[in-house]
């Protein structure tokens, strides 16, 4: 199964959750609500889950083996890094545009 697309749907500045992503596999299957988390000085992903009646959570979908989990995590975190860089670039550009218009 190949990862054919990763989209970062939302970025967060505060708290350990940094982004929500959607991943497409083989251009045929999409998995939404994969979370990018930063904790214990590293990034990792958390798969979509639902809350059980006893208050625990259970993954709705998850990788079966460590190798694919690593591949998926790498792809999502790389997409997050790209989306974060783009957002920072846009924020800088917006700030410069505001500065340019204020000086005129």
C-alpha positions as CSV (number, residue, x, y, z in Angstrom):
1,X,0.0,0.0,0.0
2,X,1.4,3.4,-1.0
3,X,0.8,6.7,0.5
4,X,-0.3,8.9,-2.4
5,X,-1.2,12.1,-0.7
6,X,-0.9,13.8,2.7
7,X,-2.9,16.9,3.5
8,X,-2.5,18.9,6.7
9,X,-6.0,20.1,7.4
10,X,-5.4,22.3,10.4
11,X,-2.4,23.6,12.4
12,X,-2.4,24.4,16.1
13,X,0.1,26.7,17.9
14,X,-0.7,25.9,21.6
15,X,-0.8,22.6,23.3
16,X,0.7,19.2,22.4
17,X,-1.5,18.7,19.3
18,X,0.1,20.5,16.4
19,X,-1.9,19.4,13.4
20,X,-4.7,17.3,12.0
21,X,-3.9,15.4,8.7
22,X,-5.7,13.3,6.1
23,X,-3.8,10.6,4.2
24,X,-4.7,9.0,1.0
25,X,-3.5,5.4,0.1
26,X,-3.2,4.1,-3.5
27,X,-5.4,7.0,-4.6
28,X,-8.3,4.9,-3.3
29,X,-8.6,5.1,0.4
30,X,-8.6,8.2,2.7
31,X,-8.0,8.3,6.4
32,X,-8.9,11.5,8.2
33,X,-8.2,12.9,11.6
34,X,-4.6,11.7,12.1
35,X,-3.2,13.9,14.8
36,X,0.4,15.2,14.9
37,X,1.5,15.4,18.6
38,X,4.6,17.0,20.1
39,X,5.5,15.5,23.5
40,X,8.6,14.4,25.2
41,X,10.7,16.4,22.8
42,X,9.6,14.6,19.7
43,X,6.8,14.5,17.1
44,X,4.6,11.4,16.6
45,X,1.2,10.6,15.1
46,X,-2.0,9.4,16.8
47,X,-4.5,7.5,14.7
48,X,-8.2,8.3,14.6
49,X,-10.1,6.8,17.6
50,X,-13.4,6.6,19.3
51,X,-14.3,6.7,22.9
52,X,-15.6,3.4,24.4
53,X,-18.4,3.3,27.0
54,X,-15.8,2.7,29.7
55,X,-14.0,6.0,28.8
56,X,-11.1,4.4,27.1
57,X,-10.2,5.1,23.5
58,X,-9.8,2.6,20.6
59,X,-8.2,3.2,17.3
60,X,-10.6,3.1,14.4
61,X,-7.8,2.4,11.9
62,X,-4.1,1.7,12.6
63,X,-1.0,0.3,10.9
64,X,-0.5,-3.4,11.4
65,X,3.3,-3.4,11.6
66,X,6.1,-1.1,12.8
67,X,7.6,-0.6,9.4
68,X,4.4,0.8,7.9
69,X,3.7,2.9,11.0
70,X,7.2,4.4,10.7
71,X,6.6,5.2,6.9
72,X,3.2,6.8,7.7
73,X,4.6,8.8,10.6
74,X,7.5,10.1,8.5
75,X,5.2,11.1,5.6
76,X,2.7,12.9,7.9
77,X,5.4,14.7,9.9
78,X,7.2,15.8,6.7
79,X,3.9,17.2,5.4
80,X,3.4,19.0,8.8
81,X,6.9,20.5,8.5
82,X,6.1,21.7,5.0
83,X,2.7,23.2,6.0
84,X,4.3,24.9,9.1
85,X,7.1,26.4,6.9
86,X,4.5,27.6,4.4
87,X,2.3,29.2,7.2
88,X,5.4,30.9,8.6
89,X,6.4,32.2,5.2
90,X,2.8,33.5,4.6
91,X,2.8,35.2,8.0
92,X,6.1,36.9,7.2
93,X,4.8,38.0,3.8
94,X,1.5,39.3,5.3
95,X,3.5,41.2,7.9
96,X,5.7,42.8,5.2
97,X,2.7,43.7,3.2
98,X,1.1,45.4,6.3
99,X,4.4,47.2,6.9
100,X,4.7,48.3,3.3
101,X,1.1,49.7,3.2
102,X,1.6,51.4,6.6
103,X,4.6,53.3,5.3
104,X,2.7,54.7,2.3
